[in-house]
Amino acid sequence: MTSALGAAGELAIRSLIERAPLASSLAHAFKSNGFTLALVGGPVRDAILGRLGNDLDFTTNALPQESKKILNAWADNVWDTGIAFGTVAGKRGDTTVEVTTYRTEKYEIDSRKPEVEYGKDILGDLSRRDFTVNAMALELTGAQPEFIDPFNGLADLTKKILRTPGSPNDSFNDDPLRMMRAARFASQLDFEIAPEVLLSMKELASRISIISAERIRDEFTKIIMSPNPRTGITILVDTGLADIVIPEIPKLRLEVDEHHHHKDVYEHSITVLEQAIMQEVRLGGPNLIIRLAALLHDIGKPKTRNFVEGGGVSFHHHEVVGARLAKKRLQELRFDGDTIESVELLTALHLRFHGYGDGEWSDSAVRRYVRDAEGLLIHLHVLTRADCTTRNKAKATRLSSIYDSLEARIDVLMEQEELSKIRPDLDGAQVMEILNLKPSREVGAAMNFLMELRLDQGPLGEEKAKAELLEWWKNRTTK
């Protein structure tokens, strides 16, 4: 059950010493108090892969309150929000640690919270881990560091395959979120899922419904933010998990009959996501909002599909329906308000570019495009460009050229008019003074008129804006 140090253990320990030197001092603190401490799970896997970060997980025979005492003396900050589940966390310098008492846990059939029992040894603790590649440990409080690999996780790590320490059904029944974690690791690490594990995921997919929306959201976010989200999303769809956690995605696999051909909307959406990722440098790096918008931008199509007589298909107003569906789904997954509003807006606007023809954009149209995008103009640029998945190279080149010209027009107007700060030439106080009004709906109507005037004609200056306002007011009051 316990192996000699070996090459893998040597590599993990060397990586640990180089990148997480505080681990040895934490081990000394636990050992001085008569307890064991082992680095466990993902950090061991990542240490072997040479990608260890600053978040370290440990397991110990110390009970949670005892771990808390030790961490209070060792760490700069300590928090015990997970103490009911046996976990106490702390931070020292740049290193964050979580220390969990040996445990076993399982979910009752209809429960969203696991029942936790503390275990007696590390082997029992490792047996309850999700996958064999996460069921390895480095015992740090013995005479010398000891590499522990009871379920041949190292072999599976070498083969890049995900297996469970015991029966997949038992593992997924104990914690159904592990099924989504399998999809996540496949995306993050480019691993394959063992056939028996994949079969179990299909059989038990409905069990994911007992997991809280917040935990599902976090795993889904890790999948979509991984280097290869296509892999994880496809696994969620093929196993039936997506039918429960984000059903709008599998619904994109629309049936196509021989008379009404249209683009494979599911494949198109995944391709748009991948093409958006290729442009994320414009957004400063990996960006959750653009990835969600790219994946969800066409989810209104299934509800708006209409077969056209003589062949062909239309999806009128699918961007409006899609924006509403995206908002509802992200709310149910408990995403934050800013993310929800941003994805909703981008989904609603993703067709705007195609509504202006072949580049015949008036200055007014450009101003409105910028204004409606609010603070997401670069996101909209990325999404619009990514949304071109045609195999017709001439068409793709033409669309790209037209969008190049639009961005150039925006840059010119930005410099001339500060488009990012579009506002009427007169403020509310000036309007009330000119029209002799008190705060009222009329003031709001006047401000809307001035904003439309600004968008249509550009900056007018206060004198001309005043004249236009008075003329508008005269016509309004004489009707």
Secondary structure, 3 states (H helix, E strand, C coil): CECCCHHHHHHHHHHHHHHCCHHHHHHHHHHHCCCCEEEECHHHHHHHHCCCCCEEEEEECCCHHHHHHHHHHHCCEEECCCHHHCEEEEEECCEEEEEEECEEEECCCCCCCCEEEECCCHHHHHHCCCCHHHCCEEECCCCCCEEECCCCHHHHHHHCEECCCCCHHHHHHHCCHHHHHHHHHHHHHCCEECHHHHHHHHHHHHHHHHCCHHHHHHHHHHHHCCCCHHHHHHHHHHHCCHHHHCCCCHHHCCCCCCCCCCCCHHHHHHHHHHHHHHCHHHHCCCCHHHHHHHHHCCCCHHHHCEECCCCCEECCCHHHHHHHHHHHHHHHCCCCHHHHHHHHHHHHHCCHHHHHCCCCCCHHHHHHHHHHHCCCHHHHHHHHHHCCCCCCHHHHHHHHHHHHHHHHHHHHHHHHHCHHHCCCCCCHHHHHHHHCCCCCHHHHHHHHHHHHHHHHHCCCCHHHHHHHHHHHHHHHHHC
